[in-house]
Amino acid sequence: MATPQDVVVTPGMQQYIDHNNAYLAKRDRYIREVVKKWKFDTIAVHGLYTVEDAIEDYQGAIIEPIFMSSSQAYRDSDEMAAALAYLIPTWCYSRIANPSTYYLEWTLALLEGYGFGGETTACSTSSGMAAIMTAVQPFLVHTHKSVHEPRNFLAVAQCYGGTFQQFNVRLAEERGIECRWIEDPTNLDEWARKIDENTRFLYGELPSNPGQGFFDVAKVAELAHAHKLPLICDTTVATPALLRPICHGADIVVQSATKSLTTSGFGVCGMVIARKNLVSNLPNDAMKSDFASYVKYLPNRDFGPNLHPMQAIMTLNDVRTLRSKMDLLSQNTMKVAQWLEKHPRVEQVEYLGLPNHPRHELASKYMWLVDSEHDACYGGKRVNRYGHLMSFCVKGGADKARSFFDNLQRIWRATDLGRIKSVATIPAISTHQQQGESGRKLAGIPPNMVRLCVGGEHADDTIGDLDQALSRVK
Ligand SMILES: *Cc1c(COP(=O)(O)O)cnc(C)c1O
């Protein structure tokens, strides 16, 4: 952790430091020798919250407490001085850290790092957009060279509408940082061609919302690293239950935890998960050695996009059953997609799980239900799962799509996804409205596209609602 140079460590502070170092060594051992050996579900259920923690510190509460407290008190000035110099783990003030967000962060760090040989850490944020901002800003700083130095980054054009706006308007238009859009992320030459000496990072979303864009993470990570650049991935749609980019070489993962990670829909939440010792062409060693802790304790301390402890526990509670939910929701979506594909009023069903999808094969290389090989019901074999986001176009143009949409009876009309309840939207008039016609064209969003996120209802009932809505299209 970055510590101010001029801190004088008193003997009293040293006692706290020694005590906490012993605690950290014990925690690291626990992670290495116990938690890292657990299966995904066990990590999701328990994270780092132990019986011992509960009994010693939290009156035996079996669920992680919600620490609705703005700040932490210290025993004496030595403890305060050590804490505020970041010489000991502390949560000092809830904008910086909090015990409830701590447990969520560790759970997500361990889940995204499941199957990865190295170490991962995480920083929670107030939303998915805040997570993206948190992940990209440190790479866009001016170096000592010049305040006018040109800076650029590469990003997939098929991305979430909010991401498009953050990059295109806030960064490019307002601050002159060039965003080089990748139109076909499956084409490695396009990525390679757009990198130059002023590039700071590569950014990809997979699968993309709503276009089901995908790319070869391992190959793009390899290319990025050959240029000393980090690869940042948004895998909100997949969640770590289906895809963990850090295991394939990516440096940072951003999650809109609002979505499938908080399936219940109880609020807005974001996560940044990074591997330790990531790759960057910038001379900032603290950032490179432990990116998530760096952003948590320094830039985010100063910008303040932190997560509320109440939300942290809401999200954590949903994450415990992530794997089985992603399995069920993916299976339901597959049934719905197969049904829609045969419907005469539907064209262009986009779901990576459909064998005729142009990126099916690529997605199948990466999207697996974690630990399915240990599930007796899958006969010891790994199974592919593709998540619960899909889209399709209603034949006959924008008006027909709106007619169908208005006919839906139980599927909710909302700009949301990742829910246990089925939700549909028309991206051109909602999530991708603000980027205009040309931006939508770049992202591949036709006006008659309906985005559907299939929930946990029985697939027959979801199909029933779609059927009646399609049959009444005027
Ligand atoms: C929703 C979403 C975001 C933004 O997350 P919020 O939590 O709404 O701020 C980012 N990326 C993807 C893929 C999303 O679906």
The ligand as an SDF file (V2000), in Angstrom:
LIG
                    3D

 15 15  0  0  0  0  0  0  0  0999 V2000
  -25.5500   -2.1150  -16.6840 C   0  0  0  0  0  0  0  0  0  0  0  0
  -24.2140   -2.3070  -17.2250 C   0  0  0  0  0  0  0  0  0  0  0  0
  -23.1680   -1.4510  -16.8610 C   0  0  0  0  0  0  0  0  0  0  0  0
  -23.3750   -0.2800  -15.9460 C   0  0  0  0  0  0  0  0  0  0  0  0
  -23.6690   -0.6910  -14.6480 O   0  0  0  0  0  0  0  0  0  0  0  0
  -24.5780    0.1420  -13.6060 P   0  0  0  0  0  0  0  0  0  0  0  0
  -24.5210   -0.7060  -12.3990 O   0  0  0  0  0  0  0  0  0  0  0  0
  -25.9290    0.3030  -14.2090 O   0  0  0  0  0  0  0  0  0  0  0  0
  -23.8900    1.4600  -13.4320 O   0  0  0  0  0  0  0  0  0  0  0  0
  -21.9090   -1.7200  -17.3740 C   0  0  0  0  0  0  0  0  0  0  0  0
  -21.6990   -2.7410  -18.2140 N   0  0  0  0  0  0  0  0  0  0  0  0
  -22.6720   -3.5760  -18.5820 C   0  0  0  0  0  0  0  0  0  0  0  0
  -22.3680   -4.7080  -19.5090 C   0  0  0  0  0  0  0  0  0  0  0  0
  -23.9670   -3.3910  -18.1080 C   0  0  0  0  0  0  0  0  0  0  0  0
  -24.9370   -4.2280  -18.5000 O   0  0  0  0  0  0  0  0  0  0  0  0
  1  2  1  0
  2  3  1  0
  2 14  2  0
  3  4  1  0
  3 10  2  0
  4  5  1  0
  5  6  1  0
  6  7  2  0
  6  8  1  0
  6  9  1  0
 10 11  1  0
 11 12  2  0
 12 13  1  0
 12 14  1  0
 14 15  1  0
M  END
$$$$
